[in-house]
């Protein structure tokens, strides 16, 4: 049990507002001070008095939404309030609190599936993610109006569990963490390159979570499609050669998370300028790049915990990931099945298998933020065990 935290619980106007009652109850049961922030729209479904009763507090503070808080959670989050948060509007107690809040923010969207998939909503979601707001859900299932699809609010138990993770005291304070993210691009000429579809979302989520846990984080960024987190040192590494140089220069970190999709091969020759198009075939000879993970494993001398990632397909890919851990000297290898279109490359969700010497842990499909937290939990276990052996 962590020390009691102050949690702002925003409730917006949707039928899922009734589920927020259970969320408040769970947070209070866990020992936290809960401050309900109920919008006028939400009161059409559940009264503010109900939430205050469940929170076991009377609304006596003049500006409770502007006081310091450890966490802001909004559940449910309607499309309307999502848009307000994305664009900084402050027309009620909840949106005012969101502008004033300086801690972690967790939101649980709930809306019609067509509203969720609308480009405007997705653009607003992208804005919130860039600012470090974490989303949980929405989930797929039957919706209130009788349709079925993605739009259901995540269950209160899942939201409360993630709140507990976000409220956990910093566990990596004083640690140096190196994270790689994105996909390298190997130039063919001044215009064209060989690359891959990695957006960098997984690596960025890992860097953000490590920083939230108090670590000093360096992010080696390879052509990211998403914004890096704040308070993290960012080093641009567009090619595999850049990645190898910068990663090996920082091999003394306490924890290394090699989440980037680094090219295995690069063109043996690069044209100066742009190669003009003609009717002739263009034959390109490829040569292997430096195996950064293997080099880090071979050079490790100081107890660094090394985590590799394997992007492959199906059960055969999982078997290759097991072999990769043994062959390259990694403590953990995270297997990601990129044969699926709903997870992995350039998707907001993921599903992975974490492979260690002790066994395997499958982490079911969820947001990359929650995947990052689970991976860091596993890495911290190895790190703590290594520290214990060192003290003995």
RAQUI-V273623 format. One record per residue. N is the residue number from 0. RES is the residue in one letter. PHI is phi in degrees with one decimal (999 if undefined). PSI is psi as a letter, one per 20 degrees, with the letter a starting at -180 (999 if undefined). OMEGA is omega in radians with two decimals (none if undefined). Layout:
# RAQUI-V273623
n:N res:RES phi:PHI psi:PSI omega:OMEGA
n:N res:RES phi:PHI psi:PSI omega:OMEGA
This chain:
# RAQUI-V273623
n:0 res:X phi:999 psi:p omega:3.10
n:1 res:X phi:-82.8 psi:r omega:3.05
n:2 res:X phi:-58.2 psi:q omega:-3.12
n:3 res:X phi:-56.9 psi:p omega:3.12
n:4 res:X phi:-116.7 psi:q omega:3.05
n:5 res:X phi:-98.5 psi:o omega:-3.06
n:6 res:X phi:-120.1 psi:p omega:3.01
n:7 res:X phi:-88.4 psi:p omega:3.14
n:8 res:X phi:-112.5 psi:o omega:3.09
n:9 res:X phi:-88.0 psi:p omega:3.14
n:10 res:X phi:-127.5 psi:p omega:-3.12
n:11 res:X phi:-110.3 psi:r omega:-2.92
n:12 res:X phi:-83.9 psi:n omega:3.02
n:13 res:X phi:-146.3 psi:r omega:-3.12
n:14 res:X phi:-60.5 psi:h omega:3.13
n:15 res:X phi:-70.4 psi:i omega:3.11
n:16 res:X phi:-56.9 psi:h omega:-3.14
n:17 res:X phi:-64.6 psi:h omega:3.12
n:18 res:X phi:-68.7 psi:h omega:-3.14
n:19 res:X phi:-65.7 psi:h omega:3.07
n:20 res:X phi:-59.2 psi:g omega:3.13
n:21 res:X phi:-67.9 psi:h omega:3.10
n:22 res:X phi:-61.4 psi:g omega:3.11
n:23 res:X phi:-60.0 psi:g omega:-3.13
n:24 res:X phi:-61.2 psi:g omega:-3.12
n:25 res:X phi:-66.0 psi:g omega:3.14
n:26 res:X phi:-68.0 psi:h omega:3.09
n:27 res:X phi:-65.9 psi:g omega:3.12
n:28 res:X phi:-60.8 psi:h omega:3.14
n:29 res:X phi:-76.6 psi:i omega:3.05
n:30 res:X phi:98.4 psi:j omega:-3.09
n:31 res:X phi:-93.8 psi:q omega:3.01
n:32 res:X phi:-85.7 psi:o omega:-3.05
n:33 res:X phi:-109.0 psi:p omega:3.10
n:34 res:X phi:-115.1 psi:o omega:3.12
n:35 res:X phi:-72.8 psi:p omega:3.06
n:36 res:X phi:-122.7 psi:n omega:-2.97
n:37 res:X phi:-104.0 psi:p omega:3.14
n:38 res:X phi:-76.8 psi:q omega:3.07
n:39 res:X phi:-55.9 psi:h omega:3.12
n:40 res:X phi:-64.0 psi:h omega:3.13
n:41 res:X phi:-66.0 psi:h omega:-3.12
n:42 res:X phi:-68.1 psi:i omega:3.02
n:43 res:X phi:-69.7 psi:i omega:-3.11
n:44 res:X phi:-110.0 psi:g omega:-3.13
n:45 res:X phi:-139.3 psi:p omega:-3.08
n:46 res:X phi:-72.7 psi:q omega:3.07
n:47 res:X phi:-61.1 psi:h omega:-3.14
n:48 res:X phi:-60.7 psi:h omega:3.11
n:49 res:X phi:-61.6 psi:g omega:-3.13
n:50 res:X phi:-67.8 psi:h omega:3.11
n:51 res:X phi:-65.9 psi:h omega:3.10
n:52 res:X phi:-66.3 psi:g omega:3.13
n:53 res:X phi:-66.8 psi:h omega:3.12
n:54 res:X phi:-78.8 psi:i omega:3.14
n:55 res:X phi:58.5 psi:l omega:3.12
n:56 res:X phi:-149.0 psi:q omega:3.05
n:57 res:X phi:-95.1 psi:q omega:-3.13
n:58 res:X phi:-74.9 psi:m omega:-3.08
n:59 res:X phi:-97.1 psi:h omega:-3.13
n:60 res:X phi:-70.8 psi:q omega:3.14
n:61 res:X phi:-71.6 psi:g omega:-3.13
n:62 res:X phi:-129.9 psi:m omega:-3.09
n:63 res:X phi:-63.8 psi:h omega:-3.10
n:64 res:X phi:-76.1 psi:i omega:-3.12
n:65 res:X phi:-103.3 psi:i omega:3.12
n:66 res:X phi:-75.7 psi:q omega:3.13
n:67 res:X phi:-59.3 psi:p omega:3.10
n:68 res:X phi:-141.2 psi:q omega:3.14
n:69 res:X phi:-85.2 psi:h omega:-3.08
n:70 res:X phi:-158.7 psi:p omega:2.95
n:71 res:X phi:-112.9 psi:p omega:3.07
n:72 res:X phi:-124.4 psi:p omega:-3.14
n:73 res:X phi:-117.6 psi:o omega:-3.09
n:74 res:X phi:-154.4 psi:o omega:-0.02
n:75 res:X phi:-80.2 psi:q omega:3.05
n:76 res:X phi:-112.0 psi:o omega:3.12
n:77 res:X phi:-77.6 psi:r omega:3.09
n:78 res:X phi:-60.8 psi:h omega:-3.13
n:79 res:X phi:-65.1 psi:g omega:-3.14
n:80 res:X phi:-70.1 psi:h omega:3.06
n:81 res:X phi:-57.3 psi:g omega:3.13
n:82 res:X phi:-64.7 psi:h omega:3.12
n:83 res:X phi:-62.9 psi:g omega:3.14
n:84 res:X phi:-63.8 psi:h omega:-3.11
n:85 res:X phi:-65.3 psi:h omega:-3.03
n:86 res:X phi:-109.4 psi:j omega:2.99
n:87 res:X phi:73.7 psi:k omega:3.08
n:88 res:X phi:-75.5 psi:q omega:-3.09
n:89 res:X phi:-141.4 psi:m omega:-3.06
n:90 res:X phi:-115.2 psi:j omega:3.05
n:91 res:X phi:-155.0 psi:r omega:-3.03
n:92 res:X phi:-62.7 psi:h omega:-3.13
n:93 res:X phi:-72.8 psi:g omega:-3.10
n:94 res:X phi:-68.3 psi:h omega:3.02
n:95 res:X phi:-64.9 psi:g omega:3.12
n:96 res:X phi:-61.3 psi:h omega:-3.12
n:97 res:X phi:-63.0 psi:h omega:3.12
n:98 res:X phi:-71.3 psi:h omega:-3.09
n:99 res:X phi:-85.1 psi:h omega:-3.02
n:100 res:X phi:-72.4 psi:p omega:-3.12
n:101 res:X phi:-121.7 psi:j omega:3.10
n:102 res:X phi:-105.0 psi:a omega:3.11
n:103 res:X phi:-64.4 psi:q omega:3.12
n:104 res:X phi:-128.1 psi:p omega:3.13
n:105 res:X phi:-122.9 psi:p omega:-3.13
n:106 res:X phi:-127.5 psi:q omega:-3.12
n:107 res:X phi:-120.5 psi:n omega:-3.11
n:108 res:X phi:-61.9 psi:q omega:3.07
n:109 res:X phi:-151.7 psi:o omega:-3.10
n:110 res:X phi:-168.9 psi:r omega:3.05
n:111 res:X phi:-61.2 psi:q omega:-3.05
n:112 res:X phi:-61.4 psi:h omega:3.11
n:113 res:X phi:-72.8 psi:h omega:3.05
n:114 res:X phi:-66.0 psi:g omega:-3.14
n:115 res:X phi:-63.9 psi:g omega:-3.06
n:116 res:X phi:-83.5 psi:i omega:-3.12
n:117 res:X phi:-61.4 psi:q omega:-3.12
n:118 res:X phi:-55.5 psi:h omega:3.13
n:119 res:X phi:-64.2 psi:g omega:3.12
n:120 res:X phi:-64.3 psi:g omega:-3.13
n:121 res:X phi:-65.9 psi:h omega:3.07
n:122 res:X phi:-66.4 psi:h omega:3.10
n:123 res:X phi:-66.7 psi:h omega:3.08
n:124 res:X phi:-60.8 psi:g omega:-3.14
n:125 res:X phi:-61.9 psi:h omega:3.10
n:126 res:X phi:-61.7 psi:g omega:-3.14
n:127 res:X phi:-64.6 psi:g omega:3.13
n:128 res:X phi:-60.5 psi:g omega:3.14
n:129 res:X phi:-61.0 psi:h omega:-3.14
n:130 res:X phi:-87.7 psi:j omega:3.08
n:131 res:X phi:92.2 psi:j omega:3.06
n:132 res:X phi:-72.4 psi:p omega:-3.13
n:133 res:X phi:-101.3 psi:p omega:3.08
n:134 res:X phi:-103.4 psi:q omega:2.97
n:135 res:X phi:-123.1 psi:o omega:-2.99
n:136 res:X phi:80.1 psi:a omega:0.05
n:137 res:X phi:-75.5 psi:r omega:-3.12
n:138 res:X phi:-101.9 psi:r omega:3.13
n:139 res:X phi:-92.4 psi:q omega:3.11
n:140 res:X phi:163.2 psi:a omega:3.14
n:141 res:X phi:-76.2 psi:p omega:-3.12
n:142 res:X phi:-102.2 psi:r omega:-3.02
n:143 res:X phi:-58.7 psi:h omega:-3.06
n:144 res:X phi:-83.5 psi:j omega:3.07
n:145 res:X phi:100.9 psi:i omega:3.07
n:146 res:X phi:-77.3 psi:r omega:3.10
n:147 res:X phi:-131.9 psi:q omega:3.14
n:148 res:X phi:157.9 psi:a omega:3.14
n:149 res:X phi:-78.6 psi:p omega:-3.13
n:150 res:X phi:163.6 psi:i omega:3.12
n:151 res:X phi:-71.5 psi:q omega:3.06
n:152 res:X phi:-66.7 psi:q omega:3.05
n:153 res:X phi:-58.2 psi:q omega:-3.10
n:154 res:X phi:-69.8 psi:q omega:-3.11
n:155 res:X phi:-53.6 psi:h omega:-3.13
n:156 res:X phi:-62.9 psi:g omega:3.13
n:157 res:X phi:-68.6 psi:h omega:3.12
n:158 res:X phi:-66.1 psi:g omega:3.14
n:159 res:X phi:-62.2 psi:h omega:3.14
n:160 res:X phi:-64.5 psi:g omega:3.12
n:161 res:X phi:-69.5 psi:h omega:3.05
n:162 res:X phi:-58.2 psi:g omega:3.14
n:163 res:X phi:-62.0 psi:h omega:3.11
n:164 res:X phi:-65.1 psi:g omega:-3.12
n:165 res:X phi:-71.1 psi:h omega:-3.14
n:166 res:X phi:-91.4 psi:i omega:-3.13
n:167 res:X phi:-61.3 psi:p omega:3.11
n:168 res:X phi:-58.7 psi:q omega:-3.13
n:169 res:X phi:-54.1 psi:p omega:-3.09
n:170 res:X phi:-111.7 psi:i omega:-3.12
n:171 res:X phi:-118.3 psi:k omega:3.11
n:172 res:X phi:-59.4 psi:p omega:-3.13
n:173 res:X phi:85.8 psi:i omega:3.13
n:174 res:X phi:-94.8 psi:q omega:3.01
n:175 res:X phi:-102.5 psi:p omega:-3.10
n:176 res:X phi:-123.1 psi:p omega:3.09
n:177 res:X phi:-109.9 psi:p omega:3.14
n:178 res:X phi:-126.1 psi:p omega:3.00
n:179 res:X phi:-109.4 psi:q omega:-3.06
n:180 res:X phi:-149.8 psi:q omega:3.07
n:181 res:X phi:95.0 psi:a omega:-3.14
n:182 res:X phi:-129.6 psi:p omega:-3.14
n:183 res:X phi:-73.7 psi:q omega:3.10
n:184 res:X phi:-126.3 psi:p omega:-3.07
n:185 res:X phi:-105.8 psi:o omega:-2.99
n:186 res:X phi:-67.3 psi:p omega:2.96
n:187 res:X phi:-91.8 psi:g omega:3.01
n:188 res:X phi:-149.6 psi:a omega:-3.08
n:189 res:X phi:-74.0 psi:i omega:-3.09
n:190 res:X phi:-117.8 psi:g omega:-2.99
n:191 res:X phi:-96.7 psi:q omega:3.12
n:192 res:X phi:-151.8 psi:r omega:2.94
n:193 res:X phi:-97.6 psi:p omega:-3.09
n:194 res:X phi:-147.9 psi:a omega:3.13
n:195 res:X phi:-145.0 psi:r omega:-2.99
n:196 res:X phi:-93.9 psi:j omega:-3.12
n:197 res:X phi:-66.7 psi:p omega:-3.14
n:198 res:X phi:-90.7 psi:h omega:-3.07
n:199 res:X phi:92.5 psi:j omega:-3.09
n:200 res:X phi:-59.6 psi:g omega:-3.09
n:201 res:X phi:-67.1 psi:g omega:3.13
n:202 res:X phi:-64.5 psi:g omega:3.11
n:203 res:X phi:-63.9 psi:g omega:3.09
n:204 res:X phi:-62.5 psi:h omega:3.10
n:205 res:X phi:-65.7 psi:g omega:3.13
n:206 res:X phi:-63.2 psi:g omega:3.14
n:207 res:X phi:-63.5 psi:g omega:-3.11
n:208 res:X phi:-67.6 psi:h omega:3.11
n:209 res:X phi:-63.9 psi:h omega:3.10
n:210 res:X phi:-66.5 psi:h omega:3.12
n:211 res:X phi:-61.5 psi:h omega:3.13
n:212 res:X phi:-84.1 psi:j omega:3.01
n:213 res:X phi:98.0 psi:j omega:-3.09
n:214 res:X phi:-76.0 psi:q omega:2.93
n:215 res:X phi:-88.5 psi:o omega:-2.93
n:216 res:X phi:-112.1 psi:p omega:2.96
n:217 res:X phi:-114.2 psi:p omega:-3.14
n:218 res:X phi:-111.0 psi:o omega:3.02
n:219 res:X phi:-89.1 psi:o omega:-2.95
n:220 res:X phi:-104.2 psi:p omega:3.12
n:221 res:X phi:-111.4 psi:n omega:3.01
n:222 res:X phi:55.0 psi:l omega:-3.08
n:223 res:X phi:-66.0 psi:q omega:3.01
n:224 res:X phi:-97.2 psi:i omega:3.12
n:225 res:X phi:-128.0 psi:q omega:-3.10
n:226 res:X phi:-75.3 psi:q omega:3.07
n:227 res:X phi:-71.0 psi:q omega:3.14
n:228 res:X phi:-72.8 psi:q omega:3.09
n:229 res:X phi:-72.8 psi:r omega:3.06
n:230 res:X phi:60.2 psi:k omega:3.11
n:231 res:X phi:-128.9 psi:p omega:3.05
n:232 res:X phi:-72.3 psi:p omega:-3.11
n:233 res:X phi:-112.5 psi:p omega:3.09
n:234 res:X phi:-119.5 psi:p omega:-3.12
n:235 res:X phi:-77.4 psi:p omega:-3.14
n:236 res:X phi:-133.3 psi:m omega:-3.01
n:237 res:X phi:-67.1 psi:h omega:-3.10
n:238 res:X phi:-115.2 psi:r omega:3.10
n:239 res:X phi:-62.3 psi:h omega:3.11
n:240 res:X phi:-64.2 psi:g omega:3.09
n:241 res:X phi:-61.5 psi:g omega:-3.13
n:242 res:X phi:-61.4 psi:g omega:-3.13
n:243 res:X phi:-61.6 psi:g omega:-3.11
n:244 res:X phi:-60.4 psi:g omega:-3.06
n:245 res:X phi:-73.1 psi:h omega:3.13
n:246 res:X phi:-68.4 psi:g omega:-3.12
n:247 res:X phi:-67.4 psi:h omega:3.09
n:248 res:X phi:-69.7 psi:i omega:-3.11
n:249 res:X phi:-117.2 psi:k omega:-3.05
n:250 res:X phi:-68.2 psi:i omega:-3.14
n:251 res:X phi:-86.2 psi:j omega:3.11
n:252 res:X phi:-62.4 psi:q omega:3.10
n:253 res:X phi:-68.3 psi:h omega:-3.09
n:254 res:X phi:-140.4 psi:p omega:3.13
n:255 res:X phi:-121.0 psi:p omega:-3.12
n:256 res:X phi:-117.8 psi:o omega:-3.03
n:257 res:X phi:-92.4 psi:m omega:-3.05
n:258 res:X phi:-87.6 psi:i omega:-3.11
n:259 res:X phi:-68.4 psi:q omega:3.02
n:260 res:X phi:-91.7 psi:n omega:-3.08
n:261 res:X phi:-88.5 psi:p omega:-3.12
n:262 res:X phi:-58.7 psi:p omega:3.06
n:263 res:X phi:-79.6 psi:h omega:-3.12
n:264 res:X phi:-136.0 psi:q omega:3.05
n:265 res:X phi:-137.7 psi:q omega:3.09
n:266 res:X phi:-60.9 psi:p omega:3.13
n:267 res:X phi:-67.3 psi:h omega:3.11
n:268 res:X phi:-131.7 psi:p omega:3.09
n:269 res:X phi:-115.6 psi:p omega:-3.13
n:270 res:X phi:-74.0 psi:q omega:2.98
n:271 res:X phi:-75.8 psi:p omega:-3.10
n:272 res:X phi:71.3 psi:a omega:3.14
n:273 res:X phi:-96.0 psi:p omega:3.07
n:274 res:X phi:-76.7 psi:p omega:-3.12
n:275 res:X phi:-70.2 psi:q omega:3.10
n:276 res:X phi:-74.1 psi:p omega:3.04
n:277 res:X phi:-143.6 psi:a omega:-3.09
n:278 res:X phi:-88.9 psi:i omega:-3.11
n:279 res:X phi:-87.2 psi:q omega:3.04
n:280 res:X phi:-69.0 psi:q omega:3.12
n:281 res:X phi:-111.5 psi:o omega:-3.14
n:282 res:X phi:-93.6 psi:p omega:-3.09
n:283 res:X phi:-117.7 psi:p omega:3.07
n:284 res:X phi:-95.7 psi:p omega:-3.10
n:285 res:X phi:-105.5 psi:q omega:3.07
n:286 res:X phi:-125.1 psi:q omega:-3.10
n:287 res:X phi:-68.7 psi:q omega:3.04
n:288 res:X phi:-91.0 psi:r omega:3.08
n:289 res:X phi:-63.9 psi:p omega:3.08
n:290 res:X phi:-82.5 psi:n omega:-3.00
n:291 res:X phi:-64.4 psi:g omega:-3.13
n:292 res:X phi:-61.1 psi:g omega:3.13
n:293 res:X phi:-64.7 psi:h omega:3.12
n:294 res:X phi:-63.8 psi:g omega:3.11
n:295 res:X phi:-64.0 psi:g omega:3.11
n:296 res:X phi:-63.6 psi:h omega:-3.12
n:297 res:X phi:-71.5 psi:h omega:-3.07
n:298 res:X phi:-88.4 psi:i omega:-3.01
n:299 res:X phi:-63.8 psi:p omega:-3.13
n:300 res:X phi:-134.5 psi:i omega:-2.94
n:301 res:X phi:-114.5 psi:j omega:3.12
n:302 res:X phi:83.9 psi:j omega:3.09
n:303 res:X phi:-57.7 psi:p omega:3.02
n:304 res:X phi:-90.9 psi:p omega:-3.02
n:305 res:X phi:-113.0 psi:p omega:-3.12
n:306 res:X phi:-119.3 psi:o omega:3.07
n:307 res:X phi:-101.0 psi:r omega:3.12
n:308 res:X phi:-126.6 psi:q omega:-3.14
n:309 res:X phi:-126.5 psi:o omega:3.07
n:310 res:X phi:-97.6 psi:o omega:-3.05
n:311 res:X phi:-150.8 psi:a omega:-3.06
n:312 res:X phi:-131.2 psi:p omega:2.96
n:313 res:X phi:67.1 psi:a omega:-3.10
n:314 res:X phi:-67.0 psi:h omega:3.10
n:315 res:X phi:-65.5 psi:h omega:3.09
n:316 res:X phi:-64.5 psi:h omega:3.10
n:317 res:X phi:-63.7 psi:h omega:3.10
n:318 res:X phi:-64.7 psi:h omega:3.09
n:319 res:X phi:-66.4 psi:h omega:3.10
n:320 res:X phi:-65.8 psi:h omega:3.08
n:321 res:X phi:-61.8 psi:g omega:3.13
n:322 res:X phi:-64.5 psi:h omega:-3.13
n:323 res:X phi:-61.6 psi:g omega:-3.14
n:324 res:X phi:-60.3 psi:g omega:-3.14
n:325 res:X phi:-68.1 psi:g omega:-3.03
n:326 res:X phi:-72.4 psi:h omega:-3.00
n:327 res:X phi:-105.2 psi:j omega:3.03
n:328 res:X phi:74.2 psi:k omega:3.12
n:329 res:X phi:-85.1 psi:q omega:3.05
n:330 res:X phi:-74.5 psi:g omega:3.13
n:331 res:X phi:-134.1 psi:q omega:2.94
n:332 res:X phi:-128.3 psi:p omega:-3.14
n:333 res:X phi:-101.2 psi:o omega:-3.12
n:334 res:X phi:-92.4 psi:p omega:-3.11
n:335 res:X phi:-125.2 psi:o omega:-3.12
n:336 res:X phi:-81.6 psi:n omega:-3.09
n:337 res:X phi:-84.5 psi:j omega:3.03
n:338 res:X phi:-74.2 psi:i omega:3.10
n:339 res:X phi:-93.6 psi:q omega:-3.11
n:340 res:X phi:-90.0 psi:i omega:-3.07
n:341 res:X phi:-91.3 psi:i omega:3.14
n:342 res:X phi:-139.2 psi:r omega:2.98
n:343 res:X phi:83.8 psi:c omega:-3.03
n:344 res:X phi:-53.5 psi:p omega:3.00
n:345 res:X phi:56.1 psi:k omega:3.05
n:346 res:X phi:-117.8 psi:q omega:-3.12
n:347 res:X phi:-82.9 psi:i omega:3.12
n:348 res:X phi:-108.4 psi:r omega:3.08
n:349 res:X phi:-151.1 psi:r omega:3.02
n:350 res:X phi:-148.7 psi:p omega:-2.99
n:351 res:X phi:-134.7 psi:r omega:2.97
n:352 res:X phi:-120.3 psi:p omega:3.12
n:353 res:X phi:-96.5 psi:o omega:-3.05
n:354 res:X phi:-105.4 psi:p omega:3.10
n:355 res:X phi:-133.9 psi:r omega:3.10
n:356 res:X phi:-65.8 psi:h omega:-3.09
n:357 res:X phi:-85.8 psi:i omega:-3.11
n:358 res:X phi:150.2 psi:b omega:-3.07
n:359 res:X phi:-132.6 psi:q omega:3.08
n:360 res:X phi:-125.9 psi:o omega:3.09
n:361 res:X phi:-90.1 psi:p omega:3.11
n:362 res:X phi:-105.2 psi:o omega:-3.06
n:363 res:X phi:-61.6 psi:r omega:-3.09
n:364 res:X phi:-54.6 psi:p omega:3.10
n:365 res:X phi:-162.3 psi:a omega:-3.13
n:366 res:X phi:-65.2 psi:q omega:3.12
n:367 res:X phi:-66.3 psi:h omega:3.05
n:368 res:X phi:-65.1 psi:g omega:3.14
n:369 res:X phi:-73.4 psi:h omega:3.04
n:370 res:X phi:-61.0 psi:g omega:3.14
n:371 res:X phi:-60.5 psi:g omega:3.13
n:372 res:X phi:-62.7 psi:g omega:-3.13
n:373 res:X phi:-67.0 psi:g omega:3.12
n:374 res:X phi:-63.9 psi:g omega:3.13
n:375 res:X phi:-67.3 psi:h omega:3.04
n:376 res:X phi:-59.0 psi:g omega:3.14
n:377 res:X phi:-64.7 psi:g omega:-3.13
n:378 res:X phi:-66.1 psi:h omega:3.12
n:379 res:X phi:-65.2 psi:h omega:3.09
n:380 res:X phi:-60.2 psi:g omega:3.10
n:381 res:X phi:-65.7 psi:g omega:-3.12
n:382 res:X phi:-62.7 psi:g omega:3.13
n:383 res:X phi:-65.6 psi:g omega:3.10
n:384 res:X phi:-63.6 psi:h omega:3.13
n:385 res:X phi:-67.8 psi:h omega:3.09
n:386 res:X phi:-62.4 psi:g omega:-3.13
n:387 res:X phi:-63.3 psi:g omega:3.12
n:388 res:X phi:-65.5 psi:h omega:-3.13
n:389 res:X phi:-65.4 psi:h omega:-3.13
n:390 res:X phi:-72.6 psi:h omega:-3.12
n:391 res:X phi:-78.6 psi:999 omega:none
